[in-house]
């Protein structure tokens, strides 16, 4: 062999050996972090023996003789599968990410320290029921027992091995009850109400007249889309809802405040707030094949890997007053108990109620004082020190008025000028509450009165709660701490110095919040739509609802199913998979009336026979959504500020619905073209032509070969390292893509943002159907899997099933759980 070939062969051999060695190291590093799921382990601190059964999906069911053992074991199991995720979250909620990642996360930490989530949790913990505190501490003991058994960082998760490259000295701290409690503040933040809408209204108002701003926020269509509660009337004392904010000269302060809000990370939701929603409905036994209720839930949150949810069963071997838990459902890693699921007697589900629980107050600050009711009042101030990996600590001063922390000074050093030069955030979650108590109360509730009592404790975030039980009762309850304003409707930033827009001391009383039990029509549907018609209900909840396209579609499908005969779990799962576009019946006829020639018309022909379904193999769905995107970009991007441009949700359905009746409305005109004035037909024509060109460039010129699933895809991105910008690291932790049916406001709500393209941004983060006639006939699915360990069999094993709309058995009875188990781990004191 000539020497160059010999040299090449030797080099190749060495490289192959090195590759094998590195692969072996990687495999070893990955696998040694996997949890032990069989055999026996000692868990110091337990009072008795605990058994953990896992099925092939890695879903654990925990059996214990005492409640503290049960929650201690839950902490241990969460840590086994998801400790890095838990550790990352507690650093985030405390504003301590820079301790992990250095100065790149400094703005995020500044924003979170200003919010003070951890400080509120510190105030909240001693006010909780002693039982709740005991369970939080037992859970922490379980996490710490796992930490003690895994002392080396690389033993805990592959993420720690990667983190060593940047921050080799990092060692996780012991888990505490505060770490669990702080996560509930993150949940409240992600499920907040219309704060971004307040900002957007104000920023748009800096460019456009008030009446044109109002066009972009149309009233809820009560005549076409039913609210959740259609029975009863509540008429509380009236107050002045008129909003006449003084916004002149405040754009700079509001813009700075928006930057702070943008810096707060979303742990469950997306940057596109209109993508956050949920579906839930409950049907009485009068309409079911079994004669007992069915309850359905699928919360719409950001797509994360691992999923924000963790499936589990928590079972007292003998249910008693001392050990009252027999509950199966979806948990948050880092928090004890079950958030959504069922006990042996009741089931419940959540969707975001979305009341207006946060206001932005414009303030007049001078030095270390601010104007309030005619007097200069001293600002509250506190110092926060942020540790930064690889650099010196950074100190910030957090200032607050009577309304809350000033959020405009966090990022950037420029001082706004104008009549109002600061913005304070008042938000119900910045006051200590009892939501942690509510979780444990829900987990042991046995009937409607106990459920109602538990719901009363669920203060933030306010949720729509649907209910069903094994006796046949169904119901709905709106809980939450919802403010009453002296003046204003919460839709605009308001002057803080006058005091006239202040919140009253007491929120809306719980017994005056909407509720219904056993409604006459035999079902309740919630999908972030209006809760109740304001003509029959006086306390203001919000004016910024989702617009009812999903809820009305679900109502129609439920009524249709009931007419066909008694419904079952399979019927409910089919409704969850529905991909129909609720705006197609409005926009398609308008498109068909436009004069259009050339290849755009060829593409338009796809819509003639389209049934509105957005399945992955639909060419018509691909074209329709491309046209919809172009309509919004062409109509609004020329006039609206970047942060307030349309994302494509059902609010924009209503905006365009009205504009279609106004062919010469100024919004149709492209202000960047000075030589002509565009009308509705010009924009629709251009949208169809541009959509054709976009899809031809991306998918080819053959319109029949286009597929919605080739555009609308889900990338599963790891929550911390998946966006590192380092391709090999991202390849370790990210998975996909998966073709996704549906769209933003279909029942199968796979959201996307027209400003960014067609990639999926929000998803049904889990799906659940509970059969109250036989709980073992219930079904569920998670977005990804039980494990947070990359390359574990359960890291994303449920994802393809989820994408197809399939469900797994949701076993909860001991005999079924044990029969399905492929792993059994026994813990002893």
WOKAKA-V154361 format. One record per residue. N is the residue number from 1. RES is the residue in one letter. PHI is phi as a letter, one per 30 degrees, with the letter a starting at -180 (NA if undefined). D_FIRST is the distance of its C-alpha to the first C-alpha in Angstrom with 1 decimal. Layout:
n/res/phi/d_first
N/RES/PHI/D_FIRST
N/RES/PHI/D_FIRST
This chain:
n/res/phi/d_first
1/X/NA/0.0
2/X/e/3.8
3/X/d/6.4
4/X/d/8.3
5/X/d/6.4
6/X/d/6.2
7/X/d/9.8
8/X/d/10.8
9/X/d/10.0
10/X/d/12.0
11/X/d/14.7
12/X/d/15.1
13/X/d/15.5
14/X/d/18.1
15/X/d/19.8
16/X/d/20.1
17/X/d/21.6
18/X/d/23.9
19/X/d/25.0
20/X/d/25.8
21/X/d/27.7
22/X/d/29.6
23/X/d/30.4
24/X/d/31.6
25/X/d/33.8
26/X/d/35.1
27/X/d/36.0
28/X/d/37.7
29/X/d/39.6
30/X/d/40.7
31/X/d/41.8
32/X/d/43.6
33/X/d/46.1
34/X/d/47.0
35/X/d/50.6
36/X/d/51.7
37/X/c/53.6
38/X/b/54.4
39/X/j/56.1
40/X/b/58.5
41/X/b/58.8
42/X/d/61.5
43/X/b/62.9
44/X/e/65.4
45/X/j/68.4
46/X/d/68.8
47/X/c/72.2
48/X/b/71.1
49/X/d/68.2
50/X/b/66.3
51/X/c/64.1
52/X/b/61.5
53/X/c/60.4
54/X/b/57.5
55/X/d/56.7
56/X/d/53.3
57/X/d/53.6
58/X/i/54.1
59/X/d/57.7
60/X/d/59.7
61/X/c/63.3
62/X/c/64.9
63/X/b/67.9
64/X/b/70.1
65/X/c/73.7
66/X/b/74.5
67/X/d/73.9
68/X/d/72.5
69/X/d/70.0
70/X/d/69.0
71/X/d/68.3
72/X/d/66.6
73/X/d/64.2
74/X/d/63.7
75/X/d/62.7
76/X/d/60.2
77/X/d/58.7
78/X/e/58.5
79/X/d/56.7
80/X/e/54.2
81/X/c/53.1
82/X/b/54.0
83/X/d/54.6
84/X/e/52.4
85/X/e/54.2
86/X/d/57.5
87/X/d/56.6
88/X/d/55.5
89/X/d/58.8
90/X/d/61.0
91/X/d/59.5
92/X/d/60.1
93/X/d/63.7
94/X/c/64.5
95/X/i/63.1
96/X/b/60.4
97/X/d/57.1
98/X/d/56.4
99/X/d/56.2
100/X/c/53.1
101/X/c/51.6
102/X/i/53.1
103/X/d/55.0
104/X/d/53.4
105/X/c/56.0
106/X/d/58.9
107/X/d/60.9
108/X/d/60.7
109/X/d/62.1
110/X/d/64.8
111/X/d/65.9
112/X/d/65.9
113/X/d/67.8
114/X/d/70.4
115/X/d/70.8
116/X/i/71.1
117/X/e/70.0
118/X/d/69.5
119/X/d/72.9
120/X/d/74.5
121/X/d/72.8
122/X/d/74.2
123/X/d/77.7
124/X/d/77.2
125/X/e/76.1
126/X/d/79.4
127/X/d/81.3
128/X/d/79.5
129/X/e/81.1
130/X/e/80.5
131/X/e/78.9
132/X/d/76.3
133/X/d/75.6
134/X/d/75.2
135/X/d/72.7
136/X/d/70.7
137/X/d/70.6
138/X/d/69.7
139/X/e/66.8
140/X/d/65.7
141/X/d/65.8
142/X/d/63.4
143/X/d/60.9
144/X/d/61.2
145/X/d/60.8
146/X/d/57.4
147/X/e/56.6
148/X/d/57.6
149/X/d/55.3
150/X/b/52.3
151/X/d/52.6
152/X/c/49.1
153/X/e/48.6
154/X/d/45.1
155/X/d/46.7
156/X/c/49.0
157/X/a/46.9
158/X/d/43.6
159/X/e/45.6
160/X/d/46.5
161/X/d/42.9
162/X/d/42.4
163/X/d/45.8
164/X/e/44.7
165/X/d/42.3
166/X/c/45.4
167/X/b/48.1
168/X/d/46.9
169/X/d/50.4
170/X/d/51.9
171/X/b/53.5
172/X/d/55.7
173/X/d/59.4
174/X/d/61.7
175/X/d/62.8
176/X/b/66.5
177/X/e/69.1
178/X/d/69.0
179/X/d/65.4
180/X/d/66.4
181/X/d/69.5
182/X/d/67.8
183/X/d/65.5
184/X/d/68.7
185/X/d/69.3
186/X/d/66.0
187/X/d/66.9
188/X/d/70.2
189/X/d/68.6
190/X/d/66.2
191/X/c/69.1
192/X/d/71.6
193/X/c/73.7
194/X/c/74.3
195/X/e/73.5
196/X/d/70.9
197/X/d/73.5
198/X/e/76.0
199/X/d/73.6
200/X/d/72.6
201/X/e/76.2
202/X/d/77.0
203/X/d/74.1
204/X/d/74.9
205/X/d/78.5
206/X/d/77.6
207/X/c/76.6
208/X/b/78.8
209/X/d/82.4
210/X/e/83.2
211/X/d/84.0
212/X/d/80.6
213/X/d/79.0
214/X/d/81.1
215/X/e/79.8
216/X/d/76.3
217/X/b/77.8
218/X/d/79.9
219/X/d/82.2
220/X/d/81.1
221/X/d/82.0
222/X/e/84.3
223/X/d/85.8
224/X/c/82.4
225/X/b/80.5
226/X/d/82.4
227/X/d/82.2
228/X/d/81.3
229/X/c/84.8
230/X/c/87.5
231/X/c/90.3
232/X/i/92.7
233/X/b/93.8
234/X/b/93.5
235/X/b/95.5
236/X/d/95.2
237/X/e/97.1
238/X/d/96.0
239/X/b/94.6
240/X/d/93.7
241/X/c/90.3
242/X/d/90.6
243/X/c/87.8
244/X/b/88.6
245/X/d/85.9
246/X/c/86.1
247/X/c/82.6
248/X/d/83.4
249/X/i/81.2
250/X/c/79.2
251/X/e/75.9
252/X/d/74.1
253/X/d/75.0
254/X/d/74.1
255/X/d/70.7
256/X/d/70.0
257/X/d/71.1
258/X/d/68.8
259/X/d/65.8
260/X/d/66.7
261/X/d/67.0
262/X/d/63.6
263/X/d/62.0
264/X/d/63.2
265/X/d/60.3
266/X/c/60.9
267/X/c/59.9
268/X/b/61.2
269/X/c/62.1
270/X/c/60.3
271/X/d/61.0
272/X/d/62.6
273/X/d/65.8
274/X/d/66.9
275/X/d/63.9
276/X/d/65.5
277/X/a/67.8
278/X/l/68.2
279/X/b/69.8
280/X/a/72.1
281/X/a/74.8
282/X/b/76.9
283/X/b/78.9
284/X/d/81.9
285/X/d/82.2
286/X/d/84.7
287/X/c/81.7
288/X/c/79.2
289/X/d/78.6
290/X/d/79.0
291/X/i/82.1
292/X/b/80.5
293/X/d/78.9
294/X/b/75.3
295/X/b/73.8
296/X/b/70.8
297/X/a/68.9
298/X/a/65.8
299/X/d/65.6
300/X/c/63.7
301/X/b/61.7
302/X/d/58.5
303/X/d/55.3
304/X/b/53.6
305/X/b/50.9
306/X/d/52.1
307/X/e/55.3
308/X/d/58.4
309/X/c/59.9
310/X/b/59.3
311/X/d/60.8
312/X/a/62.7
313/X/c/65.7
314/X/b/68.1
315/X/b/70.4
316/X/d/73.2
317/X/e/73.4
318/X/b/77.2
319/X/d/78.4
320/X/b/81.3
321/X/d/83.0
322/X/d/80.9
323/X/b/77.7
324/X/c/78.3
325/X/c/74.8
326/X/b/73.2
327/X/b/71.2
328/X/b/68.0
329/X/l/66.4
330/X/c/64.3
331/X/c/64.1
332/X/c/62.7
333/X/d/60.2
334/X/j/62.1
335/X/b/65.5
336/X/d/67.4
337/X/j/69.0
338/X/c/68.4
339/X/d/68.9
340/X/b/69.2
341/X/l/69.7
342/X/b/72.4
343/X/c/74.4
344/X/d/75.9
345/X/b/78.8
346/X/b/77.9
347/X/b/75.0
348/X/b/74.6
349/X/b/72.3
350/X/b/72.0
351/X/b/71.7
352/X/d/72.2
353/X/d/75.9
354/X/i/75.1
355/X/d/78.5
356/X/d/79.0
357/X/c/78.6
358/X/b/77.4
359/X/b/79.2
360/X/c/78.3
361/X/c/81.2
362/X/d/81.5
363/X/b/82.9
364/X/c/84.6
365/X/c/83.2
366/X/b/84.7
367/X/i/83.3
368/X/c/83.3
369/X/b/85.8
370/X/b/86.0
371/X/d/88.9
372/X/b/90.3
373/X/h/93.7
374/X/i/95.1
375/X/b/93.9
376/X/d/91.0
377/X/c/89.3
378/X/d/86.9
379/X/d/83.3
380/X/d/81.8
381/X/b/78.7
382/X/b/76.1
383/X/c/73.1
384/X/b/69.6
385/X/c/66.7
386/X/c/63.2
387/X/d/60.4
388/X/b/57.2
389/X/d/53.8
390/X/i/52.3
391/X/a/55.5
392/X/d/59.3
393/X/d/61.7
394/X/c/63.5
395/X/c/67.3
396/X/b/69.1
397/X/c/72.8
398/X/c/73.7
399/X/c/77.1
400/X/b/79.3
401/X/c/82.5
402/X/d/84.8
403/X/d/82.6
404/X/k/79.3
405/X/d/76.4
406/X/d/75.9
407/X/c/72.5
408/X/d/72.4
409/X/c/71.7
410/X/d/68.6
411/X/c/66.0
412/X/j/66.5
413/X/c/69.0
414/X/d/71.2
415/X/c/74.8
416/X/d/76.2
417/X/c/79.4
418/X/k/82.2
419/X/d/85.0
420/X/c/82.7
421/X/b/79.8
422/X/a/78.4
423/X/b/77.4
424/X/c/78.1
425/X/c/76.6
426/X/c/79.0
427/X/b/77.2
428/X/d/78.5
429/X/d/75.4
430/X/d/76.1
431/X/c/79.1
432/X/e/78.7
433/X/b/78.9
434/X/b/78.8
435/X/d/75.8
436/X/d/74.2
437/X/e/77.5
438/X/d/77.3
439/X/d/73.9
440/X/d/75.3
441/X/d/78.6
442/X/d/76.9
443/X/d/74.7
444/X/b/77.9
445/X/d/80.2
446/X/c/81.9
447/X/a/84.0
448/X/d/84.9
449/X/e/87.2
450/X/d/84.6
451/X/d/81.9
452/X/d/84.3
453/X/d/84.9
454/X/d/81.1
455/X/d/80.5
456/X/d/83.2
457/X/d/80.9
458/X/d/78.0
459/X/d/78.8
460/X/b/75.6
461/X/d/73.7
462/X/d/76.5
463/X/b/75.2
464/X/d/76.6
465/X/c/76.9
466/X/c/77.3
467/X/b/78.7
468/X/a/79.2
469/X/b/80.3
470/X/d/80.7
471/X/d/84.5
472/X/j/83.8
473/X/d/84.6
474/X/b/82.5
475/X/a/82.8
476/X/b/81.6
477/X/b/82.1
478/X/c/81.4
479/X/c/81.1
480/X/k/80.3
481/X/d/81.8
482/X/c/82.7
483/X/d/84.7
484/X/c/88.0
485/X/c/88.4
486/X/d/91.7
487/X/a/90.7
488/X/j/87.8
489/X/c/85.5
490/X/i/82.2
491/X/c/80.6
492/X/b/80.6
493/X/e/80.2
494/X/b/83.8
495/X/d/85.8
496/X/c/85.8
497/X/d/88.6
498/X/d/91.4
499/X/i/91.0
500/X/d/92.1
501/X/c/88.7
502/X/d/88.3
503/X/d/87.5
504/X/d/90.4
505/X/d/90.1
506/X/c/89.8
507/X/d/87.2
508/X/e/88.2
509/X/e/89.6
510/X/e/87.4
511/X/d/90.3
512/X/c/90.4
513/X/d/86.8
514/X/e/86.2
515/X/a/86.0
516/X/a/86.7
517/X/b/86.9
518/X/h/87.0
519/X/d/87.3
520/X/d/89.4
521/X/d/86.5
522/X/i/84.5
523/X/a/81.4
524/X/b/80.1
525/X/b/77.2
526/X/b/75.7
527/X/a/72.9
528/X/i/73.7
529/X/d/76.6
530/X/e/80.1
531/X/d/81.7
532/X/a/85.2
533/X/d/87.3
534/X/d/88.8
535/X/d/92.0
536/X/c/92.5
537/X/b/90.8
538/X/d/91.8
539/X/e/89.5
540/X/d/86.6
541/X/c/83.2
542/X/a/81.3
543/X/c/81.3
544/X/c/77.5
545/X/d/76.6
546/X/d/73.9
547/X/c/75.6
548/X/i/75.8
549/X/d/73.4
550/X/d/71.5
551/X/d/74.7
552/X/d/76.6
553/X/d/73.7
554/X/d/73.6
555/X/e/77.4
556/X/d/77.3
557/X/d/74.6
558/X/d/76.5
559/X/d/79.8
560/X/d/78.1
561/X/d/76.6
562/X/d/79.9
563/X/d/81.6
564/X/d/79.2
565/X/k/80.0
566/X/d/79.3
567/X/c/76.0
568/X/b/73.4
569/X/e/70.1
570/X/d/68.1
571/X/d/70.5
572/X/d/70.1
573/X/d/66.3
574/X/d/66.5
575/X/d/68.6
576/X/e/66.1
577/X/d/63.4
578/X/d/65.7
579/X/c/63.9
580/X/d/66.9
581/X/c/67.3
582/X/d/70.9
583/X/c/71.1
584/X/e/69.8
585/X/d/73.3
586/X/c/74.6
587/X/d/71.8
588/X/d/70.8
589/X/e/74.3
590/X/d/74.4
591/X/d/71.1
592/X/d/72.3
593/X/d/75.3
594/X/d/73.4
595/X/d/72.9
596/X/a/69.2
597/X/b/67.3
598/X/i/63.6
599/X/d/60.7
600/X/d/62.4
601/X/d/65.0
602/X/e/62.5
603/X/d/61.2
604/X/d/64.8
605/X/d/65.4
606/X/e/63.3
607/X/d/66.1
608/X/d/68.8
609/X/c/68.1
610/X/d/66.4
611/X/c/67.9
612/X/i/66.9
613/X/d/64.3
614/X/c/61.2
615/X/d/58.7
616/X/d/55.0
617/X/c/54.8
618/X/d/57.8
619/X/d/57.4
620/X/d/61.0
621/X/d/60.5
622/X/d/57.6
623/X/d/59.7
624/X/e/62.9
625/X/d/61.3
626/X/d/59.6
627/X/d/63.1
628/X/e/64.7
629/X/e/62.2
630/X/d/63.0
631/X/e/66.7
632/X/d/66.7
633/X/d/64.5
634/X/d/66.5
635/X/d/69.8
636/X/c/69.6
637/X/d/66.7
638/X/d/68.5
639/X/c/71.4
640/X/c/70.4
641/X/d/68.8
642/X/e/65.1
643/X/d/65.8
644/X/c/68.6
645/X/d/66.9
646/X/d/66.8
647/X/c/64.2
648/X/j/65.4
649/X/d/67.5
650/X/d/70.7
651/X/d/72.8
652/X/d/71.3
653/X/e/72.3
654/X/d/75.8
655/X/d/75.6
656/X/d/74.2
657/X/e/76.7
658/X/d/79.5
659/X/d/78.0
660/X/d/77.6
661/X/d/81.4
662/X/b/81.5
663/X/d/79.8
664/X/c/80.8
665/X/d/80.2
666/X/e/78.7
667/X/d/75.6
668/X/d/74.5
669/X/d/74.6
670/X/d/71.5
671/X/d/72.9
672/X/d/69.9
673/X/c/71.1
674/X/d/74.2
675/X/d/75.1
676/X/a/75.8
677/X/c/76.8
678/X/d/74.7
679/X/c/76.4
680/X/e/75.3
681/X/d/74.3
682/X/d/72.2
683/X/d/70.2
684/X/d/69.8
685/X/d/68.7
686/X/d/66.1
687/X/d/64.9
688/X/d/64.2
689/X/d/62.4
690/X/d/60.3
691/X/d/59.4
692/X/e/58.3
693/X/d/56.1
694/X/d/54.6
695/X/d/53.7
696/X/d/52.5
697/X/d/50.0
698/X/d/48.9
699/X/c/49.1
700/X/j/49.2
701/X/d/52.2
702/X/d/53.0
703/X/d/55.8
704/X/d/55.8
705/X/c/52.3
706/X/d/53.1
707/X/b/53.2
708/X/e/55.0
709/X/d/52.3
710/X/d/49.6
711/X/c/51.7
712/X/c/53.4
713/X/b/50.8
714/X/c/50.9
715/X/c/48.3
716/X/d/48.8
717/X/c/48.5
718/X/e/48.6
719/X/d/51.9
720/X/c/50.7
721/X/c/46.9
722/X/d/46.4
723/X/b/47.4
724/X/d/45.7
725/X/i/43.8
726/X/c/40.5
727/X/e/38.5
728/X/d/36.5
729/X/d/39.8
730/X/d/41.6
731/X/d/38.9
732/X/d/39.5
733/X/c/43.2
734/X/c/44.1
735/X/b/44.1
736/X/j/44.9
737/X/d/45.9
738/X/b/48.5
739/X/d/50.6
740/X/b/54.2
741/X/d/57.4
742/X/i/60.7
743/X/a/61.5
744/X/e/63.5
745/X/c/66.9
746/X/d/66.2
747/X/e/67.0
748/X/d/63.3
749/X/d/63.1
750/X/c/59.6
751/X/d/60.4
752/X/a/58.8
753/X/c/59.8
754/X/d/60.4
755/X/d/59.7
756/X/c/56.1
757/X/k/55.1
758/X/c/55.0
759/X/d/53.0
760/X/d/54.9
761/X/c/56.6
762/X/b/59.1
763/X/b/59.2
764/X/d/61.3
765/X/d/59.9
766/X/a/61.0
767/X/b/63.2
768/X/b/65.9
769/X/b/68.5
770/X/c/71.0
771/X/c/73.2
772/X/d/76.4
773/X/d/77.4
774/X/a/74.4
775/X/e/72.2
776/X/d/69.4
777/X/d/69.3
778/X/d/68.3
779/X/b/64.9
780/X/a/62.7
781/X/a/59.3
782/X/c/57.6
783/X/d/55.4
784/X/b/52.3
785/X/a/52.6
786/X/d/54.0
787/X/d/51.1
788/X/c/50.3
789/X/c/46.9
790/X/e/44.0
791/X/i/41.9
792/X/d/44.8
793/X/e/45.7
794/X/c/49.1
795/X/d/47.9
796/X/b/48.5
797/X/d/49.1
798/X/c/52.4
799/X/d/51.3
800/X/d/50.4
801/X/d/53.7
802/X/e/55.6
803/X/d/54.2
804/X/d/55.4
805/X/i/58.8
806/X/d/58.4
807/X/b/60.2
808/X/c/59.7
809/X/d/62.6
810/X/c/64.4
811/X/d/65.6
812/X/b/68.1
813/X/d/70.1
814/X/e/69.0
815/X/d/68.5
816/X/d/66.3
817/X/d/64.3
818/X/d/63.6
819/X/d/62.8
820/X/d/60.2
821/X/d/58.7
822/X/c/55.1
823/X/b/55.3
824/X/b/58.2
825/X/c/58.4
826/X/c/61.5
827/X/c/62.6
828/X/b/65.2
829/X/d/67.1
